[in-house]
């Protein structure tokens, strides 16, 4: 009889532990989906990836890179070129269209670089790594 009671208590502990973990994960998930950045009575989505689709090509680059920004909500966009050792150069890309830009790379030494695209108004900032041959 004592063995049966011990067995039932151990099973109850196991299920209570499982239930506690399930409730905790549900609460964390519920909290993460309701968190949004609020600015001026406007809720911004958690994931800017759905709004600002950015492509950089060719990679590796030789003379230039093309930057495409689709479905953009960016208003005051800055482009900063950063070398692997941390040297920053704010650049003004050439506009090729409404959502396409070109950055000339002639004169830059070969190596890996980061192109940082940022917009202070929407607090968007993303870095893209590319290689200059």
Steps between C-alpha positions, in 0.01 A plus 500: 500500500782738587655434158173594328471828693862588421442420133188722485679789675793478256263503203313800640829686546595425142169628365505807724851580380388456138192716558711774667743505206213514253340793680832687523571453129146616416546814711834580338351449154200718583727773634726497191211534255351800678826692531528768233688825482258783561568837345246783479192279542627264235599140561790390287531131418751285687667387180626765258604219265143476368493871416852581379616232259861587416728331246863579428677362194739403342688330777798482458509847348762662278405854396161557669216346699130536433261548794130420453256602773149361445187574703687770688362715779838671549493880487847636585730221386875517551757267343829440680783288360712336772821303453573188705731704726227753575574794269169669417422700187157658458415470132242651267391230258395580146123461454411266213126498562242533774633200690841433345837657584861452385813549710833535318785297647788606276800592714406287800749224589390138460346340807182458699281802571169572670234720349287635784157630406330699771202725551486692828128582475387136488798374704594263218861389471637204310848404382584299190839337449653488154838442338691736271728307266 
